[in-house]
Amino acid sequence: MANPFREAMGGAQGPQGGPINRMQAFQQFMQQNQGKNSNEMIQELLTSGKLNQQQLNQFQKMAKQVEGPLSALKGMFGFK
C-alpha cells in the first residue's frame, strides 16, 4: 500500500529528490490543503484505505518524537 504522506512529499525518490524537492513538495501540499480540517482529511484517508490504522499510529508516534525539538525552535524564532 502506498504511503500518502510520502507520495505528497515527492515519493520514494533517491538522492536526486533531495531536501529542496521535498521542501517544495511540502509547500505545495500545504497550499493545496490550506483551510482543510486535518481530522477530516485523516478520516477520509482511513475510510478510502489510502492510510491504515497502523500507519496512522506510526505517524502519531513520530510526531510526538519531534514535537519537543520543534517547540524549542518555535521559541527561538519568537513563534508562540
PDB file of N, CA, C and O in Angstrom:
ATOM      1  N   MET A   1       0.850  -1.172   0.000  1.00  0.00           N
ATOM      2  CA  MET A   1       0.000   0.000   0.000  1.00  0.00           C
ATOM      3  C   MET A   1       0.899   1.240   0.000  1.00  0.00           C
ATOM      4  O   MET A   1       1.835   1.338   0.793  1.00  0.00           O
ATOM      5  N   ALA A   2       0.607   2.167  -0.883  1.00  0.00           N
ATOM      6  CA  ALA A   2       1.394   3.394  -0.978  1.00  0.00           C
ATOM      7  C   ALA A   2       1.157   4.277   0.237  1.00  0.00           C
ATOM      8  O   ALA A   2       0.063   4.309   0.802  1.00  0.00           O
ATOM      9  N   ASN A   3       2.178   4.973   0.616  1.00  0.00           N
ATOM     10  CA  ASN A   3       2.113   5.877   1.752  1.00  0.00           C
ATOM     11  C   ASN A   3       1.706   7.261   1.242  1.00  0.00           C
ATOM     12  O   ASN A   3       2.493   7.898   0.541  1.00  0.00           O
ATOM     13  N   PRO A   4       0.500   7.751   1.570  1.00  0.00           N
ATOM     14  CA  PRO A   4       0.028   9.021   1.013  1.00  0.00           C
ATOM     15  C   PRO A   4       0.883  10.211   1.421  1.00  0.00           C
ATOM     16  O   PRO A   4       1.044  11.146   0.636  1.00  0.00           O
ATOM     17  N   PHE A   5       1.429  10.198   2.621  1.00  0.00           N
ATOM     18  CA  PHE A   5       2.279  11.308   3.042  1.00  0.00           C
ATOM     19  C   PHE A   5       3.566  11.311   2.234  1.00  0.00           C
ATOM     20  O   PHE A   5       4.024  12.362   1.785  1.00  0.00           O
ATOM     21  N   ARG A   6       4.144  10.134   2.050  1.00  0.00           N
ATOM     22  CA  ARG A   6       5.379  10.028   1.271  1.00  0.00           C
ATOM     23  C   ARG A   6       5.127  10.459  -0.177  1.00  0.00           C
ATOM     24  O   ARG A   6       5.962  11.138  -0.774  1.00  0.00           O
ATOM     25  N   GLU A   7       3.986  10.070  -0.742  1.00  0.00           N
ATOM     26  CA  GLU A   7       3.649  10.492  -2.096  1.00  0.00           C
ATOM     27  C   GLU A   7       3.504  12.005  -2.169  1.00  0.00           C
ATOM     28  O   GLU A   7       3.972  12.630  -3.120  1.00  0.00           O
ATOM     29  N   ALA A   8       2.854  12.598  -1.165  1.00  0.00           N
ATOM     30  CA  ALA A   8       2.678  14.049  -1.138  1.00  0.00           C
ATOM     31  C   ALA A   8       4.016  14.760  -1.026  1.00  0.00           C
ATOM     32  O   ALA A   8       4.164  15.893  -1.485  1.00  0.00           O
ATOM     33  N   MET A   9       4.981  14.099  -0.420  1.00  0.00           N
ATOM     34  CA  MET A   9       6.294  14.698  -0.241  1.00  0.00           C
ATOM     35  C   MET A   9       7.247  14.365  -1.393  1.00  0.00           C
ATOM     36  O   MET A   9       8.445  14.630  -1.296  1.00  0.00           O
ATOM     37  N   GLY A  10       6.733  13.794  -2.469  1.00  0.00           N
ATOM     38  CA  GLY A  10       7.576  13.550  -3.633  1.00  0.00           C
ATOM     39  C   GLY A  10       7.925  12.098  -3.871  1.00  0.00           C
ATOM     40  O   GLY A  10       8.760  11.800  -4.725  1.00  0.00           O
ATOM     41  N   GLY A  11       7.319  11.203  -3.149  1.00  0.00           N
ATOM     42  CA  GLY A  11       7.532   9.784  -3.391  1.00  0.00           C
ATOM     43  C   GLY A  11       8.830   9.270  -2.814  1.00  0.00           C
ATOM     44  O   GLY A  11       9.536   9.970  -2.087  1.00  0.00           O
ATOM     45  N   ALA A  12       9.124   8.039  -3.154  1.00  0.00           N
ATOM     46  CA  ALA A  12      10.326   7.371  -2.653  1.00  0.00           C
ATOM     47  C   ALA A  12      11.482   7.656  -3.599  1.00  0.00           C
ATOM     48  O   ALA A  12      11.995   6.749  -4.255  1.00  0.00           O
ATOM     49  N   GLN A  13      11.884   8.901  -3.667  1.00  0.00           N
ATOM     50  CA  GLN A  13      12.959   9.287  -4.562  1.00  0.00           C
ATOM     51  C   GLN A  13      14.301   9.011  -3.916  1.00  0.00           C
ATOM     52  O   GLN A  13      14.436   8.978  -2.693  1.00  0.00           O
ATOM     53  N   GLY A  14      15.278   8.815  -4.765  1.00  0.00           N
ATOM     54  CA  GLY A  14      16.641   8.635  -4.290  1.00  0.00           C
ATOM     55  C   GLY A  14      17.268   9.987  -4.007  1.00  0.00           C
ATOM     56  O   GLY A  14      16.564  10.974  -3.796  1.00  0.00           O
ATOM     57  N   PRO A  15      18.593  10.031  -4.001  1.00  0.00           N
ATOM     58  CA  PRO A  15      19.288  11.278  -3.690  1.00  0.00           C
ATOM     59  C   PRO A  15      18.916  12.429  -4.621  1.00  0.00           C
ATOM     60  O   PRO A  15      19.003  13.592  -4.227  1.00  0.00           O
ATOM     61  N   GLN A  16      18.498  12.117  -5.862  1.00  0.00           N
ATOM     62  CA  GLN A  16      18.124  13.186  -6.781  1.00  0.00           C
ATOM     63  C   GLN A  16      16.892  13.932  -6.305  1.00  0.00           C
ATOM     64  O   GLN A  16      16.666  15.064  -6.733  1.00  0.00           O
ATOM     65  N   GLY A  17      16.078  13.331  -5.424  1.00  0.00           N
ATOM     66  CA  GLY A  17      14.914  14.023  -4.879  1.00  0.00           C
ATOM     67  C   GLY A  17      15.353  15.154  -3.974  1.00  0.00           C
ATOM     68  O   GLY A  17      14.852  16.274  -4.076  1.00  0.00           O
ATOM     69  N   GLY A  18      16.268  14.866  -3.108  1.00  0.00           N
ATOM     70  CA  GLY A  18      16.896  15.856  -2.258  1.00  0.00           C
ATOM     71  C   GLY A  18      15.952  16.652  -1.379  1.00  0.00           C
ATOM     72  O   GLY A  18      14.738  16.654  -1.585  1.00  0.00           O
ATOM     73  N   PRO A  19      16.530  17.329  -0.392  1.00  0.00           N
ATOM     74  CA  PRO A  19      15.715  18.091   0.558  1.00  0.00           C
ATOM     75  C   PRO A  19      15.004  19.287  -0.070  1.00  0.00           C
ATOM     76  O   PRO A  19      13.928  19.671   0.390  1.00  0.00           O
ATOM     77  N   ILE A  20      15.587  19.883  -1.117  1.00  0.00           N
ATOM     78  CA  ILE A  20      14.937  21.045  -1.743  1.00  0.00           C
ATOM     79  C   ILE A  20      13.648  20.602  -2.421  1.00  0.00           C
ATOM     80  O   ILE A  20      12.623  21.272  -2.293  1.00  0.00           O
ATOM     81  N   ASN A  21      13.684  19.491  -3.133  1.00  0.00           N
ATOM     82  CA  ASN A  21      12.471  18.990  -3.788  1.00  0.00           C
ATOM     83  C   ASN A  21      11.426  18.598  -2.757  1.00  0.00           C
ATOM     84  O   ASN A  21      10.234  18.819  -2.968  1.00  0.00           O
ATOM     85  N   ARG A  22      11.858  18.020  -1.648  1.00  0.00           N
ATOM     86  CA  ARG A  22      10.911  17.645  -0.595  1.00  0.00           C
ATOM     87  C   ARG A  22      10.284  18.886   0.020  1.00  0.00           C
ATOM     88  O   ARG A  22       9.094  18.892   0.333  1.00  0.00           O
ATOM     89  N   MET A  23      11.078  19.936   0.195  1.00  0.00           N
ATOM     90  CA  MET A  23      10.548  21.174   0.757  1.00  0.00           C
ATOM     91  C   MET A  23       9.536  21.794  -0.208  1.00  0.00           C
ATOM     92  O   MET A  23       8.491  22.282   0.223  1.00  0.00           O
ATOM     93  N   GLN A  24       9.835  21.779  -1.490  1.00  0.00           N
ATOM     94  CA  GLN A  24       8.892  22.310  -2.483  1.00  0.00           C
ATOM     95  C   GLN A  24       7.613  21.488  -2.496  1.00  0.00           C
ATOM     96  O   GLN A  24       6.517  22.040  -2.591  1.00  0.00           O
ATOM     97  N   ALA A  25       7.748  20.171  -2.402  1.00  0.00           N
ATOM     98  CA  ALA A  25       6.567  19.297  -2.376  1.00  0.00           C
ATOM     99  C   ALA A  25       5.744  19.570  -1.120  1.00  0.00           C
ATOM    100  O   ALA A  25       4.514  19.574  -1.168  1.00  0.00           O
ATOM    101  N   PHE A  26       6.425  19.798   0.005  1.00  0.00           N
ATOM    102  CA  PHE A  26       5.717  20.092   1.245  1.00  0.00           C
ATOM    103  C   PHE A  26       4.962  21.414   1.135  1.00  0.00           C
ATOM    104  O   PHE A  26       3.813  21.509   1.564  1.00  0.00           O
ATOM    105  N   GLN A  27       5.605  22.437   0.559  1.00  0.00           N
ATOM    106  CA  GLN A  27       4.946  23.729   0.391  1.00  0.00           C
ATOM    107  C   GLN A  27       3.715  23.596  -0.505  1.00  0.00           C
ATOM    108  O   GLN A  27       2.678  24.200  -0.233  1.00  0.00           O
ATOM    109  N   GLN A  28       3.831  22.811  -1.564  1.00  0.00           N
ATOM    110  CA  GLN A  28       2.695  22.585  -2.462  1.00  0.00           C
ATOM    111  C   GLN A  28       1.578  21.858  -1.715  1.00  0.00           C
ATOM    112  O   GLN A  28       0.407  22.216  -1.840  1.00  0.00           O
ATOM    113  N   PHE A  29       1.941  20.846  -0.944  1.00  0.00           N
ATOM    114  CA  PHE A  29       0.967  20.092  -0.153  1.00  0.00           C
ATOM    115  C   PHE A  29       0.232  21.020   0.802  1.00  0.00           C
ATOM    116  O   PHE A  29      -0.990  20.945   0.930  1.00  0.00           O
ATOM    117  N   MET A  30       0.978  21.901   1.475  1.00  0.00           N
ATOM    118  CA  MET A  30       0.367  22.831   2.428  1.00  0.00           C
ATOM    119  C   MET A  30      -0.578  23.805   1.725  1.00  0.00           C
ATOM    120  O   MET A  30      -1.652  24.105   2.246  1.00  0.00           O
ATOM    121  N   GLN A  31      -0.196  24.295   0.564  1.00  0.00           N
ATOM    122  CA  GLN A  31      -1.052  25.223  -0.180  1.00  0.00           C
ATOM    123  C   GLN A  31      -2.331  24.540  -0.630  1.00  0.00           C
ATOM    124  O   GLN A  31      -3.410  25.128  -0.550  1.00  0.00           O
ATOM    125  N   GLN A  32      -2.222  23.305  -1.104  1.00  0.00           N
ATOM    126  CA  GLN A  32      -3.393  22.574  -1.589  1.00  0.00           C
ATOM    127  C   GLN A  32      -4.365  22.251  -0.465  1.00  0.00           C
ATOM    128  O   GLN A  32      -5.563  22.101  -0.704  1.00  0.00           O
ATOM    129  N   ASN A  33      -3.863  22.142   0.746  1.00  0.00           N
ATOM    130  CA  ASN A  33      -4.705  21.707   1.858  1.00  0.00           C
ATOM    131  C   ASN A  33      -4.972  22.808   2.874  1.00  0.00           C
ATOM    132  O   ASN A  33      -5.504  22.541   3.952  1.00  0.00           O
ATOM    133  N   GLN A  34      -4.612  24.031   2.544  1.00  0.00           N
ATOM    134  CA  GLN A  34      -4.822  25.152   3.452  1.00  0.00           C
ATOM    135  C   GLN A  34      -6.317  25.320   3.732  1.00  0.00           C
ATOM    136  O   GLN A  34      -7.139  25.313   2.816  1.00  0.00           O
ATOM    137  N   GLY A  35      -6.648  25.469   5.000  1.00  0.00           N
ATOM    138  CA  GLY A  35      -8.029  25.678   5.410  1.00  0.00           C
ATOM    139  C   GLY A  35      -8.837  24.405   5.594  1.00  0.00           C
ATOM    140  O   GLY A  35      -9.985  24.463   6.034  1.00  0.00           O
ATOM    141  N   LYS A  36      -8.258  23.259   5.266  1.00  0.00           N
ATOM    142  CA  LYS A  36      -8.970  21.992   5.445  1.00  0.00           C
ATOM    143  C   LYS A  36      -8.797  21.510   6.877  1.00  0.00           C
ATOM    144  O   LYS A  36      -7.783  21.778   7.521  1.00  0.00           O
ATOM    145  N   ASN A  37      -9.792  20.802   7.355  1.00  0.00           N
ATOM    146  CA  ASN A  37      -9.760  20.225   8.692  1.00  0.00           C
ATOM    147  C   ASN A  37      -8.883  18.970   8.650  1.00  0.00           C
ATOM    148  O   ASN A  37      -9.199  18.008   7.950  1.00  0.00           O
ATOM    149  N   SER A  38      -7.787  18.989   9.401  1.00  0.00           N
ATOM    150  CA  SER A  38      -6.843  17.867   9.361  1.00  0.00           C
ATOM    151  C   SER A  38      -7.471  16.561   9.846  1.00  0.00           C
ATOM    152  O   SER A  38      -7.155  15.493   9.321  1.00  0.00           O
ATOM    153  N   ASN A  39      -8.351  16.633  10.837  1.00  0.00           N
ATOM    154  CA  ASN A  39      -9.004  15.411  11.321  1.00  0.00           C
ATOM    155  C   ASN A  39      -9.899  14.810  10.249  1.00  0.00           C
ATOM    156  O   ASN A  39      -9.965  13.589  10.108  1.00  0.00           O
ATOM    157  N   GLU A  40     -10.588  15.657   9.493  1.00  0.00           N
ATOM    158  CA  GLU A  40     -11.430  15.166   8.396  1.00  0.00           C
ATOM    159  C   GLU A  40     -10.572  14.553   7.293  1.00  0.00           C
ATOM    160  O   GLU A  40     -10.939  13.534   6.708  1.00  0.00           O
ATOM    161  N   MET A  41      -9.430  15.177   7.012  1.00  0.00           N
ATOM    162  CA  MET A  41      -8.533  14.637   5.988  1.00  0.00           C
ATOM    163  C   MET A  41      -8.029  13.256   6.391  1.00  0.00           C
ATOM    164  O   MET A  41      -7.978  12.343   5.567  1.00  0.00           O
ATOM    165  N   ILE A  42      -7.659  13.107   7.653  1.00  0.00           N
ATOM    166  CA  ILE A  42      -7.181  11.813   8.145  1.00  0.00           C
ATOM    167  C   ILE A  42      -8.290  10.773   8.059  1.00  0.00           C
ATOM    168  O   ILE A  42      -8.052   9.637   7.651  1.00  0.00           O
ATOM    169  N   GLN A  43      -9.501  11.162   8.443  1.00  0.00           N
ATOM    170  CA  GLN A  43     -10.623  10.227   8.397  1.00  0.00           C
ATOM    171  C   GLN A  43     -10.904   9.784   6.960  1.00  0.00           C
ATOM    172  O   GLN A  43     -11.201   8.615   6.716  1.00  0.00           O
ATOM    173  N   GLU A  44     -10.810  10.720   6.008  1.00  0.00           N
ATOM    174  CA  GLU A  44     -11.009  10.380   4.593  1.00  0.00           C
ATOM    175  C   GLU A  44      -9.953   9.384   4.120  1.00  0.00           C
ATOM    176  O   GLU A  44     -10.269   8.444   3.391  1.00  0.00           O
ATOM    177  N   LEU A  45      -8.693   9.588   4.536  1.00  0.00           N
ATOM    178  CA  LEU A  45      -7.624   8.670   4.155  1.00  0.00           C
ATOM    179  C   LEU A  45      -7.861   7.285   4.740  1.00  0.00           C
ATOM    180  O   LEU A  45      -7.643   6.275   4.070  1.00  0.00           O
ATOM    181  N   LEU A  46      -8.309   7.240   5.997  1.00  0.00           N
ATOM    182  CA  LEU A  46      -8.599   5.949   6.624  1.00  0.00           C
ATOM    183  C   LEU A  46      -9.766   5.253   5.930  1.00  0.00           C
ATOM    184  O   LEU A  46      -9.713   4.052   5.665  1.00  0.00           O
ATOM    185  N   THR A  47     -10.815   6.011   5.639  1.00  0.00           N
ATOM    186  CA  THR A  47     -12.007   5.443   5.006  1.00  0.00           C
ATOM    187  C   THR A  47     -11.705   4.924   3.602  1.00  0.00           C
ATOM    188  O   THR A  47     -12.209   3.879   3.192  1.00  0.00           O
ATOM    189  N   SER A  48     -10.878   5.667   2.876  1.00  0.00           N
ATOM    190  CA  SER A  48     -10.561   5.285   1.499  1.00  0.00           C
ATOM    191  C   SER A  48      -9.579   4.119   1.429  1.00  0.00           C
ATOM    192  O   SER A  48      -9.438   3.486   0.383  1.00  0.00           O
ATOM    193  N   GLY A  49      -8.902   3.836   2.537  1.00  0.00           N
ATOM    194  CA  GLY A  49      -7.919   2.759   2.540  1.00  0.00           C
ATOM    195  C   GLY A  49      -6.535   3.219   2.122  1.00  0.00           C
ATOM    196  O   GLY A  49      -5.615   2.406   2.045  1.00  0.00           O
ATOM    197  N   LYS A  50      -6.366   4.522   1.847  1.00  0.00           N
ATOM    198  CA  LYS A  50      -5.049   5.044   1.483  1.00  0.00           C
ATOM    199  C   LYS A  50      -4.119   5.079   2.695  1.00  0.00           C
ATOM    200  O   LYS A  50      -2.900   5.153   2.546  1.00  0.00           O
ATOM    201  N   LEU A  51      -4.695   5.026   3.884  1.00  0.00           N
ATOM    202  CA  LEU A  51      -3.949   5.031   5.133  1.00  0.00           C
ATOM    203  C   LEU A  51      -4.614   4.012   6.050  1.00  0.00           C
ATOM    204  O   LEU A  51      -5.840   3.962   6.146  1.00  0.00           O
ATOM    205  N   ASN A  52      -3.801   3.199   6.725  1.00  0.00           N
ATOM    206  CA  ASN A  52      -4.406   2.264   7.671  1.00  0.00           C
ATOM    207  C   ASN A  52      -4.070   2.697   9.099  1.00  0.00           C
ATOM    208  O   ASN A  52      -3.235   3.577   9.307  1.00  0.00           O
ATOM    209  N   GLN A  53      -4.707   2.092  10.047  1.00  0.00           N
ATOM    210  CA  GLN A  53      -4.550   2.493  11.447  1.00  0.00           C
ATOM    211  C   GLN A  53      -3.108   2.346  11.907  1.00  0.00           C
ATOM    212  O   GLN A  53      -2.615   3.178  12.669  1.00  0.00           O
ATOM    213  N   GLN A  54      -2.433   1.307  11.461  1.00  0.00           N
ATOM    214  CA  GLN A  54      -1.038   1.105  11.856  1.00  0.00           C
ATOM    215  C   GLN A  54      -0.164   2.254  11.348  1.00  0.00           C
ATOM    216  O   GLN A  54       0.697   2.742  12.080  1.00  0.00           O
ATOM    217  N   GLN A  55      -0.376   2.688  10.104  1.00  0.00           N
ATOM    218  CA  GLN A  55       0.391   3.812   9.571  1.00  0.00           C
ATOM    219  C   GLN A  55       0.092   5.090  10.352  1.00  0.00           C
ATOM    220  O   GLN A  55       1.002   5.856  10.670  1.00  0.00           O
ATOM    221  N   LEU A  56      -1.174   5.315  10.658  1.00  0.00           N
ATOM    222  CA  LEU A  56      -1.561   6.489  11.428  1.00  0.00           C
ATOM    223  C   LEU A  56      -0.879   6.478  12.797  1.00  0.00           C
ATOM    224  O   LEU A  56      -0.382   7.505  13.259  1.00  0.00           O
ATOM    225  N   ASN A  57      -0.862   5.315  13.436  1.00  0.00           N
ATOM    226  CA  ASN A  57      -0.208   5.199  14.735  1.00  0.00           C
ATOM    227  C   ASN A  57       1.283   5.534  14.636  1.00  0.00           C
ATOM    228  O   ASN A  57       1.836   6.195  15.514  1.00  0.00           O
ATOM    229  N   GLN A  58       1.932   5.071  13.550  1.00  0.00           N
ATOM    230  CA  GLN A  58       3.347   5.373  13.345  1.00  0.00           C
ATOM    231  C   GLN A  58       3.557   6.877  13.172  1.00  0.00           C
ATOM    232  O   GLN A  58       4.473   7.450  13.762  1.00  0.00           O
ATOM    233  N   PHE A  59       2.715   7.511  12.368  1.00  0.00           N
ATOM    234  CA  PHE A  59       2.829   8.955  12.148  1.00  0.00           C
ATOM    235  C   PHE A  59       2.651   9.722  13.453  1.00  0.00           C
ATOM    236  O   PHE A  59       3.380  10.674  13.732  1.00  0.00           O
ATOM    237  N   GLN A  60       1.675   9.296  14.245  1.00  0.00           N
ATOM    238  CA  GLN A  60       1.425   9.978  15.510  1.00  0.00           C
ATOM    239  C   GLN A  60       2.613   9.817  16.457  1.00  0.00           C
ATOM    240  O   GLN A  60       2.971  10.755  17.170  1.00  0.00           O
ATOM    241  N   LYS A  61       3.216   8.644  16.466  1.00  0.00           N
ATOM    242  CA  LYS A  61       4.387   8.396  17.314  1.00  0.00           C
ATOM    243  C   LYS A  61       5.556   9.275  16.859  1.00  0.00           C
ATOM    244  O   LYS A  61       6.243   9.873  17.688  1.00  0.00           O
ATOM    245  N   MET A  62       5.780   9.354  15.547  1.00  0.00           N
ATOM    246  CA  MET A  62       6.865  10.198  15.037  1.00  0.00           C
ATOM    247  C   MET A  62       6.601  11.667  15.354  1.00  0.00           C
ATOM    248  O   MET A  62       7.525  12.402  15.702  1.00  0.00           O
ATOM    249  N   ALA A  63       5.354  12.094  15.235  1.00  0.00           N
ATOM    250  CA  ALA A  63       5.006  13.490  15.522  1.00  0.00           C
ATOM    251  C   ALA A  63       5.315  13.834  16.969  1.00  0.00           C
ATOM    252  O   ALA A  63       5.820  14.919  17.256  1.00  0.00           O
ATOM    253  N   LYS A  64       5.018  12.921  17.882  1.00  0.00           N
ATOM    254  CA  LYS A  64       5.302  13.167  19.294  1.00  0.00           C
ATOM    255  C   LYS A  64       6.808  13.261  19.541  1.00  0.00           C
ATOM    256  O   LYS A  64       7.251  14.025  20.398  1.00  0.00           O
ATOM    257  N   GLN A  65       7.597  12.482  18.790  1.00  0.00           N
ATOM    258  CA  GLN A  65       9.046  12.494  18.972  1.00  0.00           C
ATOM    259  C   GLN A  65       9.657  13.823  18.524  1.00  0.00           C
ATOM    260  O   GLN A  65      10.646  14.263  19.109  1.00  0.00           O
ATOM    261  N   VAL A  66       9.101  14.463  17.517  1.00  0.00           N
ATOM    262  CA  VAL A  66       9.674  15.721  17.026  1.00  0.00           C
ATOM    263  C   VAL A  66       8.987  16.945  17.626  1.00  0.00           C
ATOM    264  O   VAL A  66       9.428  18.073  17.408  1.00  0.00           O
ATOM    265  N   GLU A  67       7.930  16.731  18.366  1.00  0.00           N
ATOM    266  CA  GLU A  67       7.174  17.842  18.940  1.00  0.00           C
ATOM    267  C   GLU A  67       8.037  18.710  19.866  1.00  0.00           C
ATOM    268  O   GLU A  67       7.994  19.937  19.780  1.00  0.00           O
ATOM    269  N   GLY A  68       8.804  18.089  20.732  1.00  0.00           N
ATOM    270  CA  GLY A  68       9.647  18.833  21.659  1.00  0.00           C
ATOM    271  C   GLY A  68      10.688  19.686  20.951  1.00  0.00           C
ATOM    272  O   GLY A  68      10.751  20.894  21.179  1.00  0.00           O
ATOM    273  N   PRO A  69      11.513  19.075  20.087  1.00  0.00           N
ATOM    274  CA  PRO A  69      12.512  19.879  19.376  1.00  0.00           C
ATOM    275  C   PRO A  69      11.895  20.996  18.526  1.00  0.00           C
ATOM    276  O   PRO A  69      12.457  22.088  18.440  1.00  0.00           O
ATOM    277  N   LEU A  70      10.766  20.736  17.911  1.00  0.00           N
ATOM    278  CA  LEU A  70      10.129  21.777  17.102  1.00  0.00           C
ATOM    279  C   LEU A  70       9.601  22.904  17.983  1.00  0.00           C
ATOM    280  O   LEU A  70       9.658  24.072  17.597  1.00  0.00           O
ATOM    281  N   SER A  71       9.092  22.565  19.151  1.00  0.00           N
ATOM    282  CA  SER A  71       8.619  23.591  20.079  1.00  0.00           C
ATOM    283  C   SER A  71       9.772  24.487  20.514  1.00  0.00           C
ATOM    284  O   SER A  71       9.608  25.700  20.643  1.00  0.00           O
ATOM    285  N   ALA A  72      10.932  23.892  20.738  1.00  0.00           N
ATOM    286  CA  ALA A  72      12.100  24.688  21.117  1.00  0.00           C
ATOM    287  C   ALA A  72      12.496  25.642  20.008  1.00  0.00           C
ATOM    288  O   ALA A  72      12.866  26.787  20.269  1.00  0.00           O
ATOM    289  N   LEU A  73      12.419  25.172  18.763  1.00  0.00           N
ATOM    290  CA  LEU A  73      12.741  26.040  17.616  1.00  0.00           C
ATOM    291  C   LEU A  73      11.749  27.192  17.515  1.00  0.00           C
ATOM    292  O   LEU A  73      12.132  28.327  17.231  1.00  0.00           O
ATOM    293  N   LYS A  74      10.480  26.897  17.746  1.00  0.00           N
ATOM    294  CA  LYS A  74       9.461  27.960  17.704  1.00  0.00           C
ATOM    295  C   LYS A  74       9.826  29.068  18.676  1.00  0.00           C
ATOM    296  O   LYS A  74       9.731  30.247  18.335  1.00  0.00           O
ATOM    297  N   GLY A  75      10.244  28.703  19.886  1.00  0.00           N
ATOM    298  CA  GLY A  75      10.617  29.687  20.885  1.00  0.00           C
ATOM    299  C   GLY A  75      11.836  30.489  20.484  1.00  0.00           C
ATOM    300  O   GLY A  75      11.923  31.685  20.765  1.00  0.00           O
ATOM    301  N   MET A  76      12.780  29.832  19.827  1.00  0.00           N
ATOM    302  CA  MET A  76      13.998  30.519  19.393  1.00  0.00           C
ATOM    303  C   MET A  76      13.681  31.608  18.369  1.00  0.00           C
ATOM    304  O   MET A  76      14.346  32.643  18.327  1.00  0.00           O
ATOM    305  N   PHE A  77      12.668  31.368  17.550  1.00  0.00           N
ATOM    306  CA  PHE A  77      12.356  32.299  16.474  1.00  0.00           C
ATOM    307  C   PHE A  77      11.163  33.209  16.806  1.00  0.00           C
ATOM    308  O   PHE A  77      10.672  33.938  15.944  1.00  0.00           O
ATOM    309  N   GLY A  78      10.705  33.157  18.062  1.00  0.00           N
ATOM    310  CA  GLY A  78       9.682  34.072  18.509  1.00  0.00           C
ATOM    311  C   GLY A  78       8.256  33.693  18.152  1.00  0.00           C
ATOM    312  O   GLY A  78       7.352  34.523  18.253  1.00  0.00           O
ATOM    313  N   PHE A  79       8.038  32.439  17.731  1.00  0.00           N
ATOM    314  CA  PHE A  79       6.672  31.979  17.448  1.00  0.00           C
ATOM    315  C   PHE A  79       6.054  31.470  18.731  1.00  0.00           C
ATOM    316  O   PHE A  79       6.751  30.962  19.610  1.00  0.00           O
ATOM    317  N   LYS A  80       4.749  31.607  18.836  1.00  0.00           N
ATOM    318  CA  LYS A  80       4.050  31.124  20.033  1.00  0.00           C
ATOM    319  C   LYS A  80       3.428  29.791  19.795  1.00  0.00           C
ATOM    320  O   LYS A  80       2.799  29.233  20.694  1.00  0.00           O
TER     321      LYS A  80
END
